[in-house]
Amino acid sequence: MLYSYELIEVRKNVNKKKIIFLILIILIIIALSVFGAIKLVEYNKQKELDVKIEQENLQEQKRIEEERIKEEKRLKNSKEFTEEQKQSIENIYHNSNEKRVFLTFDDGPTKSVTPFILDLLKQENIKATFFVLGNKAKSNSDLIKREFEEGHYIANHGYTHKYSQIYQNPQTVLDEYNYTEQCIQEALENPDYHSRIFRFPGGSTGGYYSTIKRQTKQFLRENGIVSLDWNALSKDAEGANTKEQILENIKNTIGNKQSVVILMHDSSDKILTYETLPDVIQYLRENNYEFKNIYDIL
């Protein structure tokens, strides 16, 4: 009887030890799980922090690069063109071993069209050249600033676009150019900005004022200003009133050219130009053209 009692006690002790052991094991497992969970949380937090730091570093690098590019542009716009730079612009249609295209927009900026074009160009990572009117620059300084900040070249298209007023003589052309430059400078809040590129309203050749235009080209050049026309166009200011017509005009006038300067407009009634622009960009990319603006050849 005593033996049985002792045996039962032994078994109880053994069971207690087993239970205690199991409890210890469970506690250890729980502790390890909690420790592991804490470490996992810490790891994930550290990983998130590392990713955040990396993103911030990339953003900072991007900001620094953007500032470097802006400063480079400011320097280009503050200095007079060298003879080499003048020739680079004047020979823009010829000096290229690659297929390249310059998108150019005249007669803006306007609130009804220009912002949409800028949005699309930003989305497509394309830099264009805007030949602005002084009277539009004066009333749309925010768009002038945006054009510059987003890497586009702001060039000069005169102040009034009224042929009888601007083409009286070479000096009246220069006067309009200078007044427009002043409007651009005021919009940018940068008195050192000089576009030094002029696009004659209606082009630099032909028409009723062809003699004055010819005289003016040389007169402007003597004053450090280069004129630039185009060798392809949308005809969006000449009656093209469907997307299909605009696109076909551009295709037909590009032909097999290697270096292309396309004339389009961002005046207030040219929303169709914006609506056609995605198709124009697609066509140019499919035909292996690389998008450039004036900064790229200076």
C-alpha positions as CSV (number, residue, x, y, z in Angstrom):
1,M,0.0,0.0,0.0
2,L,2.9,2.3,0.9
3,Y,4.6,1.3,-2.3
4,S,1.6,2.2,-4.4
5,Y,1.3,5.6,-2.7
6,E,4.9,6.4,-3.3
7,L,4.5,5.3,-6.9
8,I,1.6,7.7,-7.4
9,E,3.6,10.5,-5.8
10,V,6.5,9.8,-8.1
11,R,4.2,9.9,-11.1
12,K,2.7,13.1,-9.9
13,N,6.1,14.7,-9.6
14,V,7.1,13.4,-13.0
15,N,3.9,14.8,-14.5
16,K,4.4,18.2,-12.7
17,K,7.9,18.3,-14.1
18,K,6.6,17.5,-17.6
19,I,4.0,20.2,-17.2
20,I,6.5,22.7,-16.0
21,F,8.8,21.7,-18.8
22,L,6.1,22.1,-21.4
23,I,5.1,25.4,-19.9
24,L,8.7,26.5,-20.1
25,I,8.9,25.3,-23.7
26,I,5.7,27.2,-24.5
27,L,7.0,30.3,-22.7
28,I,10.2,30.1,-24.6
29,I,8.4,29.7,-27.9
30,I,6.1,32.6,-27.0
31,A,9.2,34.7,-26.0
32,L,11.0,33.8,-29.2
33,S,7.9,34.5,-31.3
34,V,7.5,37.9,-29.6
35,F,11.1,38.6,-30.0
36,G,11.0,37.5,-33.7
37,A,7.9,39.7,-34.2
38,I,9.5,42.7,-32.6
39,K,12.6,42.1,-34.8
40,L,10.5,41.7,-37.9
41,V,8.6,45.0,-37.1
42,E,12.0,46.7,-36.5
43,Y,13.3,45.2,-39.7
44,N,10.3,46.4,-41.7
45,K,10.5,49.8,-40.1
46,Q,14.2,50.0,-40.9
47,K,13.5,48.9,-44.5
48,E,10.8,51.5,-44.9
49,L,13.2,54.1,-43.5
50,D,15.9,53.0,-45.9
51,V,13.5,53.2,-48.8
52,K,12.3,56.6,-47.7
53,I,15.9,57.8,-47.3
54,E,16.8,56.4,-50.7
55,Q,13.8,58.2,-52.3
56,E,14.7,61.4,-50.5
57,N,18.3,61.1,-51.8
58,L,17.0,60.4,-55.3
59,Q,14.7,63.4,-55.1
60,E,17.5,65.6,-53.8
61,Q,19.8,64.4,-56.6
62,K,17.0,65.1,-59.1
63,R,16.5,68.6,-57.6
64,I,20.3,69.3,-57.8
65,E,20.4,68.1,-61.4
66,E,17.4,70.3,-62.3
67,E,19.0,73.3,-60.6
68,R,22.2,72.6,-62.6
69,I,20.3,72.5,-65.8
70,K,18.5,75.7,-65.0
71,E,21.7,77.4,-64.2
72,E,23.2,76.1,-67.4
73,K,20.2,77.6,-69.3
74,R,20.5,80.9,-67.4
75,L,24.1,81.1,-68.5
76,K,23.2,80.4,-72.1
77,N,20.5,83.0,-72.1
78,S,22.7,85.6,-70.4
79,K,25.6,85.5,-72.8
80,E,25.7,86.7,-76.4
81,F,25.6,83.9,-79.0
82,T,29.0,82.9,-80.4
83,E,29.4,82.8,-84.2
84,E,29.3,79.0,-83.9
85,Q,26.0,79.1,-82.0
86,K,24.5,81.5,-84.6
87,Q,25.5,79.1,-87.4
88,S,24.1,76.1,-85.4
89,I,20.7,77.8,-85.4
90,E,20.9,79.1,-88.9
91,N,21.8,75.7,-90.2
92,I,19.4,73.8,-88.0
93,Y,17.8,72.1,-91.0
94,H,21.0,70.7,-92.3
95,N,23.6,70.1,-89.5
96,S,22.5,66.7,-88.3
97,N,23.6,63.1,-88.7
98,E,20.6,62.0,-86.7
99,K,16.9,62.2,-87.2
100,R,15.8,65.0,-84.9
101,V,12.7,67.2,-84.6
102,F,12.0,70.5,-82.9
103,L,8.4,71.2,-81.9
104,T,7.8,74.9,-82.1
105,F,4.7,76.9,-81.0
106,D,3.9,80.4,-82.1
107,D,1.5,83.2,-80.8
108,G,1.2,82.2,-77.2
109,P,1.0,81.7,-74.4
110,T,-2.7,81.5,-73.8
111,K,-4.7,80.1,-70.9
112,S,-7.0,78.1,-73.1
113,V,-4.4,76.1,-74.9
114,T,-0.8,76.4,-73.6
115,P,-1.4,74.7,-70.2
116,F,-2.7,71.6,-72.0
117,I,0.3,71.5,-74.4
118,L,2.6,71.9,-71.4
119,D,0.9,69.1,-69.5
120,L,1.3,66.7,-72.5
121,L,4.9,67.7,-73.1
122,K,5.7,67.1,-69.5
123,Q,4.0,63.7,-69.6
124,E,5.9,62.7,-72.7
125,N,9.2,64.2,-71.4
126,I,9.6,66.5,-74.5
127,K,11.1,69.9,-74.5
128,A,9.8,72.4,-77.1
129,T,10.5,75.9,-78.2
130,F,7.8,78.6,-77.7
131,F,7.9,81.7,-79.9
132,V,5.9,84.0,-77.6
133,L,4.2,87.3,-78.4
134,G,5.0,90.2,-76.1
135,N,1.4,91.1,-75.5
136,K,0.6,87.5,-74.5
137,A,3.7,87.3,-72.3
138,K,2.6,90.4,-70.5
139,S,-0.7,89.0,-69.5
140,N,0.4,85.4,-68.9
141,S,3.6,85.6,-66.9
142,D,2.7,82.4,-65.0
143,L,2.8,80.4,-68.2
144,I,6.1,82.0,-69.3
145,K,7.6,81.0,-66.0
146,R,6.2,77.5,-66.3
147,E,7.6,77.1,-69.9
148,F,11.0,78.1,-68.6
149,E,10.9,76.0,-65.4
150,E,9.9,72.9,-67.4
151,G,12.9,73.2,-69.7
152,H,11.4,74.7,-72.8
153,Y,13.1,77.5,-74.8
154,I,11.3,80.8,-74.8
155,A,12.0,82.7,-78.1
156,N,10.7,85.9,-79.5
157,H,7.9,86.4,-82.0
158,G,7.4,90.2,-81.7
159,Y,4.9,92.1,-79.7
160,T,1.8,92.8,-81.9
161,H,1.9,90.3,-84.9
162,K,0.5,93.2,-86.9
163,Y,2.5,93.2,-90.2
164,S,1.8,96.8,-91.1
165,Q,3.1,97.9,-87.7
166,I,6.1,95.6,-87.3
167,Y,7.4,95.7,-90.9
168,Q,7.6,99.5,-91.4
169,N,11.4,99.2,-91.4
170,P,14.2,97.1,-89.8
171,Q,14.2,99.3,-86.7
172,T,10.5,98.8,-86.0
173,V,11.1,95.0,-86.1
174,L,14.0,95.5,-83.6
175,D,11.8,97.7,-81.4
176,E,9.1,95.0,-81.3
177,Y,11.8,92.4,-80.5
178,N,13.2,94.5,-77.7
179,Y,9.9,95.2,-76.2
180,T,9.0,91.5,-76.2
181,E,12.3,90.7,-74.6
182,Q,11.4,93.1,-71.9
183,C,8.0,91.4,-71.4
184,I,9.7,88.0,-71.2
185,Q,12.3,89.3,-68.7
186,E,9.5,90.8,-66.5
187,A,7.5,87.6,-66.6
188,L,10.5,85.5,-65.6
189,E,11.7,88.2,-63.1
190,N,15.1,87.8,-64.7
191,P,16.6,90.9,-66.4
192,D,19.5,88.8,-67.7
193,Y,17.3,86.6,-69.9
194,H,17.8,87.1,-73.6
195,S,16.3,84.7,-76.2
196,R,18.3,86.1,-79.1
197,I,16.1,84.2,-81.5
198,F,13.4,85.8,-83.5
199,R,10.7,84.3,-85.7
200,F,9.3,86.7,-88.2
201,P,5.5,86.8,-88.1
202,G,4.6,85.1,-91.4
203,G,8.1,83.9,-91.9
204,S,11.3,85.7,-92.9
205,T,10.9,85.4,-96.6
206,G,8.2,86.3,-99.2
207,G,5.1,88.3,-99.1
208,Y,4.4,92.0,-99.4
209,Y,7.2,92.9,-96.9
210,S,9.8,90.6,-98.4
211,T,12.3,93.4,-99.0
212,I,12.1,94.8,-95.4
213,K,12.4,91.2,-94.1
214,R,15.5,90.6,-96.1
215,Q,17.1,93.8,-94.8
216,T,15.9,93.1,-91.3
217,K,17.5,89.6,-91.1
218,Q,21.0,91.1,-91.5
219,F,20.2,94.0,-89.3
220,L,19.1,91.7,-86.5
221,R,22.1,89.5,-86.9
222,E,24.4,92.6,-86.5
223,N,22.5,93.1,-83.2
224,G,23.3,89.6,-82.0
225,I,19.8,88.2,-83.0
226,V,19.3,85.1,-85.1
227,S,16.0,84.4,-87.0
228,L,14.5,81.0,-87.3
229,D,11.7,79.8,-89.6
230,W,10.5,76.2,-90.1
231,N,10.7,73.4,-92.7
232,A,7.5,71.5,-91.7
233,L,4.1,72.8,-90.6
234,S,0.7,71.8,-89.4
235,K,-1.2,74.6,-91.3
236,D,-3.3,75.0,-88.2
237,A,-3.4,78.7,-88.9
238,E,-4.1,78.2,-92.6
239,G,-7.5,76.4,-92.5
240,A,-6.7,72.9,-91.3
241,N,-9.7,72.2,-89.2
242,T,-9.6,68.5,-88.4
243,K,-7.0,66.3,-86.6
244,E,-6.5,64.3,-89.7
245,Q,-5.7,67.3,-91.8
246,I,-3.2,68.7,-89.3
247,L,-1.5,65.3,-89.0
248,E,-1.3,64.8,-92.8
249,N,0.1,68.3,-93.3
250,I,2.9,67.6,-90.8
251,K,3.6,64.2,-92.4
252,N,3.6,65.6,-95.9
253,T,5.8,68.6,-95.1
254,I,8.3,66.4,-93.1
255,G,8.8,64.1,-96.0
256,N,12.2,62.4,-95.7
257,K,13.9,65.3,-93.9
258,Q,16.5,64.4,-91.2
259,S,16.3,67.6,-89.2
260,V,12.8,69.0,-88.8
261,V,11.4,72.2,-87.3
262,I,7.6,72.0,-87.1
263,L,5.5,75.1,-86.9
264,M,2.4,74.9,-84.8
265,H,0.4,77.4,-82.7
266,D,-0.8,77.7,-79.1
267,S,-3.0,80.8,-79.6
268,S,-6.4,80.8,-77.9
269,D,-8.3,79.1,-80.8
270,K,-5.9,76.3,-81.4
271,I,-7.2,73.6,-79.1
272,L,-7.3,71.3,-82.1
273,T,-3.5,71.5,-82.3
274,Y,-3.3,70.2,-78.7
275,E,-5.7,67.4,-79.4
276,T,-3.7,66.3,-82.5
277,L,-0.3,66.5,-80.7
278,P,-0.4,63.0,-79.2
279,D,-0.8,61.6,-82.7
280,V,2.0,63.8,-84.0
281,I,4.3,62.6,-81.2
282,Q,3.5,59.0,-81.8
283,Y,4.1,59.4,-85.6
284,L,7.5,61.0,-84.9
285,R,8.6,58.4,-82.5
286,E,7.5,55.6,-84.8
287,N,9.7,57.2,-87.4
288,N,12.7,57.3,-85.0
289,Y,12.9,61.1,-84.6
290,E,14.6,62.4,-81.4
291,F,12.9,65.4,-79.8
292,K,15.1,68.5,-79.3
293,N,14.8,72.1,-78.4
294,I,17.1,75.1,-79.0
295,Y,19.1,74.5,-75.8
296,D,20.3,71.2,-77.2
297,I,22.1,72.9,-80.1
298,L,23.7,75.8,-78.2
